[in-house]
Amino acid sequence: MATLLHNITTTLTQDLLTAGDGVNNAKSITISNTEASNDALVDLFLNKKEDNISFDNSSGGFSLRIKSTENVDVIIKK
């Protein structure tokens, strides 16, 4: 099982997966706050102009994006 690790250190929206990465069957997504002093508010969303239901990460599929108020680690297991 492959694992993708992202350390998010900015409040700007960032891609975790971009369309074409080929991660079509993620087993889990874990988000962990790395700042003990503050709560993290996290927005995690699929981004595609059309249907956001399908888990299609091909070049014509979706991107997975995150926006957080604090530093967080994100682990995607595939």
Z-matrix of the N, CA and C atoms (Angstrom, degrees):
N
C 1 1.447
C 2 1.528 1 108.19
N 3 1.289 2 117.57 1 121.85
C 4 1.461 3 122.54 2 178.70
C 5 1.520 4 109.96 3 -81.34
N 6 1.323 5 116.30 4 151.60
C 7 1.459 6 122.04 5 -179.92
C 8 1.522 7 109.77 6 -129.63
N 9 1.319 8 116.46 7 134.73
C 10 1.463 9 122.85 8 174.79
C 11 1.521 10 107.44 9 -109.59
N 12 1.328 11 118.15 10 127.70
C 13 1.461 12 122.34 11 -178.92
C 14 1.519 13 109.37 12 -117.12
N 15 1.319 14 116.00 13 131.71
C 16 1.466 15 122.07 14 177.56
C 17 1.525 16 108.22 15 -126.41
N 18 1.314 17 117.71 16 131.86
C 19 1.455 18 122.41 17 172.64
C 20 1.521 19 106.67 18 -106.86
N 21 1.321 20 116.66 19 109.34
C 22 1.459 21 122.53 20 -176.01
C 23 1.527 22 108.18 21 -92.62
N 24 1.336 23 117.42 22 119.64
C 25 1.466 24 121.56 23 -176.00
C 26 1.522 25 112.81 24 -125.81
N 27 1.309 26 117.13 25 17.49
C 28 1.468 27 120.94 26 179.56
C 29 1.523 28 109.09 27 -140.87
N 30 1.308 29 116.72 28 155.30
C 31 1.463 30 120.48 29 178.97
C 32 1.522 31 112.63 30 -84.50
N 33 1.332 32 117.75 31 -2.05
C 34 1.458 33 120.79 32 177.55
C 35 1.522 34 110.32 33 -72.04
N 36 1.313 35 117.43 34 146.70
C 37 1.454 36 121.59 35 175.90
C 38 1.530 37 109.60 36 -65.04
N 39 1.331 38 116.16 37 131.43
C 40 1.456 39 121.60 38 -177.88
C 41 1.519 40 110.25 39 -129.01
N 42 1.316 41 116.62 40 150.45
C 43 1.455 42 121.36 41 173.94
C 44 1.522 43 109.71 42 -80.37
N 45 1.332 44 116.67 43 130.25
C 46 1.461 45 121.93 44 168.89
C 47 1.515 46 109.16 45 -90.02
N 48 1.317 47 115.61 46 -40.11
C 49 1.464 48 123.57 47 173.72
C 50 1.514 49 106.95 48 -132.00
N 51 1.304 50 116.67 49 135.74
C 52 1.457 51 119.27 50 173.53
C 53 1.522 52 108.41 51 -105.33
N 54 1.295 53 116.27 52 154.16
C 55 1.462 54 120.56 53 178.17
C 56 1.519 55 108.68 54 -54.58
N 57 1.310 56 116.55 55 129.07
C 58 1.453 57 121.95 56 -179.17
C 59 1.515 58 114.06 57 103.38
N 60 1.344 59 118.72 58 -5.90
C 61 1.466 60 121.40 59 177.98
C 62 1.524 61 112.18 60 -69.08
N 63 1.321 62 117.63 61 -21.30
C 64 1.464 63 121.69 62 175.38
C 65 1.516 64 115.23 63 78.34
N 66 1.326 65 118.50 64 21.47
C 67 1.466 66 121.67 65 176.27
C 68 1.520 67 106.99 66 -93.61
N 69 1.336 68 116.47 67 90.01
C 70 1.459 69 120.84 68 -174.42
C 71 1.521 70 113.27 69 -97.25
N 72 1.311 71 118.27 70 -17.06
C 73 1.459 72 120.75 71 -175.92
C 74 1.524 73 110.71 72 -135.63
N 75 1.321 74 117.79 73 65.34
C 76 1.462 75 121.00 74 177.79
C 77 1.522 76 108.97 75 -65.33
N 78 1.324 77 116.10 76 135.18
C 79 1.469 78 121.12 77 179.82
C 80 1.522 79 111.19 78 -82.64
N 81 1.342 80 116.81 79 -35.26
C 82 1.463 81 120.12 80 178.69
C 83 1.523 82 109.59 81 -161.53
N 84 1.336 83 114.75 82 158.15
C 85 1.461 84 122.49 83 172.52
C 86 1.518 85 105.81 84 -130.21
N 87 1.331 86 117.29 85 119.57
C 88 1.458 87 122.90 86 -179.06
C 89 1.518 88 108.77 87 -115.18
N 90 1.334 89 116.40 88 131.74
C 91 1.460 90 121.61 89 178.71
C 92 1.524 91 107.57 90 -121.25
N 93 1.336 92 116.64 91 127.70
C 94 1.462 93 121.95 92 -177.03
C 95 1.518 94 110.17 93 -127.90
N 96 1.320 95 116.13 94 128.13
C 97 1.459 96 122.09 95 177.13
C 98 1.527 97 109.06 96 -70.34
N 99 1.317 98 119.01 97 128.19
C 100 1.458 99 121.87 98 178.73
C 101 1.527 100 112.02 99 -100.79
N 102 1.325 101 117.48 100 2.99
C 103 1.464 102 123.09 101 177.83
C 104 1.521 103 109.00 102 -109.85
N 105 1.319 104 117.37 103 107.54
C 106 1.463 105 121.04 104 -177.19
C 107 1.524 106 112.79 105 -70.49
N 108 1.326 107 118.04 106 -23.58
C 109 1.460 108 120.80 107 -174.03
C 110 1.527 109 114.62 108 -83.77
N 111 1.334 110 118.19 109 -18.59
C 112 1.471 111 121.08 110 -176.46
C 113 1.518 112 111.04 111 -133.91
N 114 1.326 113 115.58 112 148.24
C 115 1.460 114 120.33 113 171.98
C 116 1.523 115 108.93 114 -74.17
N 117 1.310 116 116.33 115 145.50
C 118 1.468 117 121.03 116 176.41
C 119 1.518 118 108.76 117 -99.94
N 120 1.302 119 116.85 118 129.85
C 121 1.459 120 122.76 119 171.95
C 122 1.515 121 106.38 120 -102.39
N 123 1.322 122 116.71 121 119.87
C 124 1.459 123 121.51 122 -171.46
C 125 1.517 124 110.24 123 -120.73
N 126 1.321 125 116.52 124 131.96
C 127 1.461 126 122.88 125 168.55
C 128 1.518 127 106.73 126 -107.60
N 129 1.312 128 117.09 127 123.70
C 130 1.458 129 122.83 128 178.52
C 131 1.514 130 106.42 129 -125.48
N 132 1.330 131 117.07 130 123.00
C 133 1.458 132 117.33 131 -174.71
C 134 1.515 133 111.85 132 -148.47
N 135 1.324 134 113.81 133 152.14
C 136 1.458 135 121.98 134 172.91
C 137 1.518 136 107.67 135 -83.85
N 138 1.309 137 116.09 136 145.92
C 139 1.459 138 118.54 137 -178.88
C 140 1.518 139 109.99 138 -131.59
N 141 1.300 140 114.67 139 114.67
C 142 1.455 141 122.12 140 172.27
C 143 1.514 142 107.02 141 -154.49
N 144 1.293 143 116.86 142 147.09
C 145 1.463 144 120.14 143 -175.44
C 146 1.514 145 112.48 144 -68.54
N 147 1.328 146 116.84 145 -22.72
C 148 1.453 147 119.23 146 -175.79
C 149 1.524 148 110.57 147 -111.42
N 150 1.317 149 118.10 148 -118.08
C 151 1.457 150 124.50 149 -174.89
C 152 1.530 151 111.04 150 -78.74
N 153 1.342 152 117.10 151 117.76
C 154 1.459 153 121.71 152 179.92
C 155 1.523 154 112.99 153 -91.25
N 156 1.316 155 119.69 154 8.45
C 157 1.457 156 121.92 155 -176.15
C 158 1.521 157 111.48 156 -82.48
N 159 1.280 158 118.94 157 -42.40
C 160 1.452 159 122.56 158 -174.36
C 161 1.517 160 111.57 159 -70.27
N 162 1.336 161 115.85 160 143.69
C 163 1.465 162 121.64 161 178.63
C 164 1.511 163 108.35 162 -95.59
N 165 1.309 164 116.32 163 69.37
C 166 1.455 165 123.28 164 -176.29
C 167 1.518 166 108.59 165 -113.59
N 168 1.335 167 117.51 166 110.58
C 169 1.455 168 121.69 167 -178.35
C 170 1.528 169 111.44 168 -107.06
N 171 1.319 170 116.42 169 21.14
C 172 1.463 171 119.96 170 175.47
C 173 1.523 172 109.01 171 -71.36
N 174 1.315 173 117.49 172 178.69
C 175 1.463 174 120.46 173 -178.25
C 176 1.523 175 112.34 174 -60.84
N 177 1.331 176 118.39 175 -23.89
C 178 1.460 177 121.37 176 176.94
C 179 1.517 178 112.42 177 -98.28
N 180 1.328 179 117.00 178 5.73
C 181 1.462 180 122.30 179 -175.10
C 182 1.513 181 113.58 180 -95.13
N 183 1.343 182 115.52 181 -150.67
C 184 1.451 183 121.42 182 -173.41
C 185 1.523 184 112.79 183 -95.22
N 186 1.322 185 115.09 184 166.01
C 187 1.456 186 124.20 185 167.68
C 188 1.520 187 106.93 186 -114.50
N 189 1.322 188 117.93 187 146.79
C 190 1.455 189 122.45 188 175.50
C 191 1.518 190 106.88 189 -106.69
N 192 1.339 191 116.81 190 124.65
C 193 1.451 192 121.53 191 -175.15
C 194 1.522 193 110.82 192 -123.40
N 195 1.341 194 115.08 193 156.56
C 196 1.460 195 120.61 194 179.16
C 197 1.521 196 109.66 195 -136.74
N 198 1.331 197 115.11 196 148.43
C 199 1.456 198 122.16 197 171.50
C 200 1.528 199 105.87 198 -139.71
N 201 1.334 200 117.78 199 128.31
C 202 1.457 201 121.64 200 -176.92
C 203 1.517 202 110.53 201 -135.36
N 204 1.338 203 116.30 202 147.51
C 205 1.459 204 120.81 203 178.10
C 206 1.524 205 112.43 204 -82.50
N 207 1.331 206 118.00 205 -13.91
C 208 1.457 207 123.29 206 -179.39
C 209 1.526 208 108.87 207 -134.94
N 210 1.324 209 116.34 208 169.60
C 211 1.471 210 121.20 209 176.07
C 212 1.520 211 109.17 210 -67.47
N 213 1.323 212 116.74 211 131.60
C 214 1.458 213 121.52 212 177.97
C 215 1.531 214 108.99 213 -139.09
N 216 1.311 215 114.85 214 154.14
C 217 1.466 216 121.45 215 170.36
C 218 1.511 217 107.49 216 -103.63
N 219 1.328 218 116.85 217 140.26
C 220 1.462 219 122.26 218 178.11
C 221 1.524 220 107.88 219 -124.37
N 222 1.329 221 116.34 220 127.99
C 223 1.449 222 121.66 221 177.11
C 224 1.527 223 108.23 222 -117.48
N 225 1.312 224 116.19 223 123.54
C 226 1.469 225 121.96 224 176.18
C 227 1.514 226 106.84 225 -112.27
N 228 1.333 227 116.77 226 117.47
C 229 1.468 228 120.74 227 177.37
C 230 1.498 229 108.66 228 -98.85
N 231 1.334 230 114.92 229 132.38
C 232 1.453 231 118.60 230 -179.73
C 233 1.504 232 109.87 231 -128.56
